[in-house]
């Protein structure tokens, strides 16, 4: 991954035996997220069975080899999606997309190795005007003329500017725990005359009022058929994170088209109950060792103990991939996170420590202590 563009290896094709396609994204080595309407669009559709679908992780799914095609064990539809299909304003199809509950998790039969899943930010509010990267296997379109290639098999991506953030869509007939959230972008034209989320236009669905910059980015993009369930990616604290999944759009992917995403942070409690420890970590070949992009290579144990290539043994209070408190025999309790590592905050001294990752290994660590303003070598031999 780079500061400008994410590695899209975790974005794959979701395809049924009937030829229905959508896009899905790994958020753990064995779990992907997509839009619920991809796998169950109406109340008359049967509940999706894993064996009827496949998840393909390839740049071009027509050229995928057997190692890139993954079996699915089951799906977990968001409860509110099922409720609204029967009781929403558009009965049968419901209004779950409009109210931000168009969400589904898929569980793979086996872990995927050597690919970083995308973490999602469960508490941070997305910045209006922030840059969003969208990816999927949708049809190729031109903003002025519409569909160019309807049989696209390649993973495509582009960028846009976030124009709307709705943290909660309040629906009185739903329990508050099921209230969804929305993100939205519009498809700006070079003529700057198709700005449908601009202040001079009326409100669209539940997106609220606001404004939008009419100037397109260099790789301005909208979404099309096949992109449903695809990720809205933003760079947060030095990491690319998935913030939403493509739910619906308007205007057939012409200039002015609006793409609306189900906001994942609005459903963090529901999602997190299914995630394993160290969900954001890549599993290395062999299946035991893990790697976080910001933290390096480590070997976790069910007891909570972790063996790290630079820190040796430590105990982790939680198995999250974004930040952590850890107990080290020599350092005591220290805190670190993606934006701060290799800096470690010491609970005992209330000062920062700096781990020299180049000069340290699992038995000896070179650490600069800002309290004493000096270097020290720590041993970590059990």
PECOR-V450574 format. One record per residue. N is the residue number from 1. RES is the residue in three letters. OMEGA is omega in whole degrees, -180 to 180 (NA if undefined). BURIAL is 1 if it has 16 or more other ideal C-beta (glycine too) atoms within 10 Angstrom, else 0. D_LAST is the distance of its C-alpha to the last C-alpha in whole Angstrom. Layout:
# PECOR-V450574
n->[N N]
res->[RES RES]
omega->[OMEGA OMEGA]
burial->[BURIAL BURIAL]
d_last->[D_LAST D_LAST]
This chain:
# PECOR-V450574
n->[1 2 3 4 5 6 7 8 9 10 11 12 13 14 15 16 17 18 19 20 21 22 23 24 25 26 27 28 29 30 31 32 33 34 35 36 37 38 39 40 41 42 43 44 45 46 47 48 49 50 51 52 53 54 55 56 57 58 59 60 61 62 63 64 65 66 67 68 69 70 71 72 73 74 75 76 77 78 79 80 81 82 83 84 85 86 87 88 89 90 91 92 93 94 95 96 97 98 99 100 101 102 103 104 105 106 107 108 109 110 111 112 113 114 115 116 117 118 119 120 121 122 123 124 125 126 127 128 129 130 131 132 133 134 135 136 137 138 139 140 141 142 143 144 145 146 147 148 149 150 151 152 153 154 155 156 157 158 159 160 161 162 163 164 165 166 167 168 169 170 171 172 173 174 175 176 177 178 179 180 181 182 183 184 185 186 187 188 189 190 191 192 193 194 195 196 197 198 199 200 201 202 203 204 205 206 207 208 209 210 211 212 213 214 215 216 217 218 219 220 221 222 223 224 225 226 227 228 229 230 231 232 233 234 235 236 237 238 239 240 241 242 243 244 245 246 247 248 249 250 251 252 253 254 255 256 257 258 259 260 261 262 263 264 265 266 267 268 269 270 271 272 273 274 275 276 277 278 279 280 281 282 283 284 285 286 287 288 289 290 291 292 293 294 295 296 297 298 299 300 301 302 303 304 305 306 307 308 309 310 311 312 313 314 315 316 317 318 319 320 321 322 323 324 325 326 327 328 329 330 331 332 333 334 335 336 337 338 339 340 341 342 343 344 345 346 347 348 349 350 351 352 353 354 355 356 357 358 359 360 361 362 363 364 365 366 367 368 369 370 371 372 373 374 375 376 377 378 379 380 381 382]
res->[UNK UNK UNK UNK UNK UNK UNK UNK UNK UNK UNK UNK UNK UNK UNK UNK UNK UNK UNK UNK UNK UNK UNK UNK UNK UNK UNK UNK UNK UNK UNK UNK UNK UNK UNK UNK UNK UNK UNK UNK UNK UNK UNK UNK UNK UNK UNK UNK UNK UNK UNK UNK UNK UNK UNK UNK UNK UNK UNK UNK UNK UNK UNK UNK UNK UNK UNK UNK UNK UNK UNK UNK UNK UNK UNK UNK UNK UNK UNK UNK UNK UNK UNK UNK UNK UNK UNK UNK UNK UNK UNK UNK UNK UNK UNK UNK UNK UNK UNK UNK UNK UNK UNK UNK UNK UNK UNK UNK UNK UNK UNK UNK UNK UNK UNK UNK UNK UNK UNK UNK UNK UNK UNK UNK UNK UNK UNK UNK UNK UNK UNK UNK UNK UNK UNK UNK UNK UNK UNK UNK UNK UNK UNK UNK UNK UNK UNK UNK UNK UNK UNK UNK UNK UNK UNK UNK UNK UNK UNK UNK UNK UNK UNK UNK UNK UNK UNK UNK UNK UNK UNK UNK UNK UNK UNK UNK UNK UNK UNK UNK UNK UNK UNK UNK UNK UNK UNK UNK UNK UNK UNK UNK UNK UNK UNK UNK UNK UNK UNK UNK UNK UNK UNK UNK UNK UNK UNK UNK UNK UNK UNK UNK UNK UNK UNK UNK UNK UNK UNK UNK UNK UNK UNK UNK UNK UNK UNK UNK UNK UNK UNK UNK UNK UNK UNK UNK UNK UNK UNK UNK UNK UNK UNK UNK UNK UNK UNK UNK UNK UNK UNK UNK UNK UNK UNK UNK UNK UNK UNK UNK UNK UNK UNK UNK UNK UNK UNK UNK UNK UNK UNK UNK UNK UNK UNK UNK UNK UNK UNK UNK UNK UNK UNK UNK UNK UNK UNK UNK UNK UNK UNK UNK UNK UNK UNK UNK UNK UNK UNK UNK UNK UNK UNK UNK UNK UNK UNK UNK UNK UNK UNK UNK UNK UNK UNK UNK UNK UNK UNK UNK UNK UNK UNK UNK UNK UNK UNK UNK UNK UNK UNK UNK UNK UNK UNK UNK UNK UNK UNK UNK UNK UNK UNK UNK UNK UNK UNK UNK UNK UNK UNK UNK UNK UNK UNK UNK UNK UNK UNK UNK UNK UNK UNK UNK UNK UNK UNK UNK UNK UNK UNK UNK UNK UNK UNK UNK UNK UNK UNK UNK UNK UNK]
omega->[179 177 -176 -175 180 169 -174 -178 -177 -180 -175 177 173 -175 179 177 -180 178 175 -179 174 -179 -179 -174 177 171 172 -178 -180 -176 173 177 179 176 -178 -175 178 -174 176 -171 -180 -178 179 177 176 173 -175 176 -178 -177 180 -176 173 179 -173 178 -179 177 180 -173 175 -178 -178 174 -173 -179 -179 -179 -170 -179 -177 180 -179 174 174 179 176 -176 -178 176 180 179 -175 175 -179 -171 -178 -176 178 -172 -175 175 176 -179 -177 177 -178 -176 171 177 -179 -168 179 173 175 -176 -178 179 -180 174 174 -178 167 173 177 169 177 171 173 -178 -172 -174 -175 176 -177 -179 173 -177 178 -178 -180 172 -178 -179 178 -178 -178 178 178 -176 172 -174 -179 -171 179 -171 174 180 -177 -177 -179 177 -176 174 -178 179 176 -175 177 179 -178 -176 -178 171 175 -174 180 171 -173 179 -171 -177 178 171 -176 -180 -180 179 -178 177 -173 167 -180 174 171 -171 -175 -179 177 179 179 -177 -178 -172 -168 172 176 -174 -178 179 -180 -179 177 177 -178 -173 179 -178 -180 -179 -179 176 -176 -175 -179 173 -178 -180 -180 -174 167 178 -176 178 -177 177 -179 -178 -179 -172 162 -173 176 179 -176 178 177 180 170 -178 177 -176 -179 174 -177 -179 179 180 -179 166 170 175 172 177 -175 179 177 173 -178 -178 165 -175 -174 -178 178 -178 -173 -180 -180 -178 -172 179 -178 -173 174 172 179 -176 -176 -176 173 174 -179 180 -174 170 -178 -177 179 176 169 -176 -175 -171 179 -172 -179 179 -178 176 -177 -179 -175 177 -177 174 -174 -175 -179 -177 -177 -177 169 177 -179 -179 177 180 178 -177 -174 177 -178 163 178 179 -179 -173 -178 -174 -174 -180 175 179 175 -178 -180 -180 -171 -177 15 171 -179 179 -177 178 -175 -177 -175 177 179 171 177 179 175 -175 179 -175 -176 171 -172 179 -180 -176 174 -174 174 -179 -177 176 -180 -180 -178 176 176 176 179 176 180 -179 178 NA]
burial->[1 0 0 0 0 1 0 1 1 1 1 1 1 1 1 0 0 0 0 1 1 1 1 1 1 1 1 1 1 1 1 1 1 1 1 1 1 1 1 1 1 0 0 0 0 0 0 1 0 1 0 0 1 1 1 1 1 1 0 0 1 0 0 1 0 0 0 1 1 1 0 1 0 0 1 1 1 1 0 1 1 1 1 1 1 0 0 1 0 0 0 0 1 1 1 1 1 1 1 1 1 1 1 1 1 1 0 1 0 0 0 1 0 0 1 1 1 1 1 1 1 1 0 0 0 1 0 0 0 0 0 1 1 1 1 1 1 1 1 0 1 0 1 0 0 0 0 0 0 0 0 1 1 0 1 1 1 1 1 1 1 1 1 1 1 1 0 0 1 0 1 0 0 1 0 0 0 1 1 1 1 1 1 1 1 1 1 1 1 0 0 0 0 1 1 1 1 1 0 0 0 0 0 1 1 1 1 0 0 0 0 1 0 1 0 1 0 0 0 1 1 1 1 1 1 1 1 1 1 1 1 1 1 1 1 1 0 0 1 1 1 1 1 1 1 1 1 1 1 1 1 0 1 1 1 1 1 1 1 1 1 1 1 1 1 1 1 0 0 1 1 0 0 0 1 0 0 1 1 1 1 1 1 0 0 0 0 0 1 1 1 1 1 1 1 0 0 1 0 1 0 0 0 0 0 1 1 1 1 1 1 1 1 1 0 1 0 0 1 1 1 1 0 1 0 1 1 1 0 0 1 0 1 1 1 1 1 1 0 0 1 1 1 1 1 1 0 0 0 0 0 1 1 0 1 0 0 0 0 1 0 0 0 0 1 1 1 0 1 0 0 0 0 0 0 0 0 1 0 1 0 0]
d_last->[36 38 39 42 42 39 38 40 38 37 41 43 46 47 50 51 53 56 56 54 52 50 47 43 40 36 34 31 31 33 35 38 41 44 48 49 52 51 50 53 56 58 58 60 57 55 52 50 48 45 47 50 48 45 43 43 41 43 45 48 48 51 49 46 45 43 40 41 42 40 41 41 41 42 43 43 46 46 48 50 51 52 54 56 57 59 60 60 63 63 63 62 60 59 58 54 54 56 54 50 49 49 46 44 41 40 38 37 37 34 31 32 30 30 32 31 32 34 33 35 36 36 37 39 43 44 46 49 50 47 47 46 46 47 46 48 50 53 57 58 60 62 62 66 67 64 63 63 61 60 59 56 53 50 48 49 48 50 49 51 51 50 53 53 50 51 48 49 53 54 56 57 57 53 51 49 46 47 49 48 48 50 49 52 54 57 58 60 63 64 67 65 67 65 63 63 60 62 64 67 66 66 63 61 60 57 56 58 60 59 59 58 58 61 60 58 54 54 53 55 54 55 54 56 56 53 51 51 47 46 44 44 42 41 39 37 34 34 34 36 36 39 41 44 46 49 51 55 57 61 64 63 60 63 63 62 60 58 54 53 49 48 45 42 40 43 42 38 37 39 37 34 34 34 31 28 24 24 28 28 26 27 25 25 27 25 24 21 20 21 23 24 27 26 22 21 19 17 16 16 16 18 16 16 12 13 11 13 15 15 12 9 8 11 13 17 20 22 22 25 25 27 25 22 20 17 14 11 9 11 14 15 17 19 22 23 25 27 30 27 24 23 24 21 23 21 22 22 24 26 26 25 22 22 20 21 20 22 20 17 14 11 9 12 14 18 19 23 23 26 27 26 28 25 23 19 16 13 9 7 4 0]
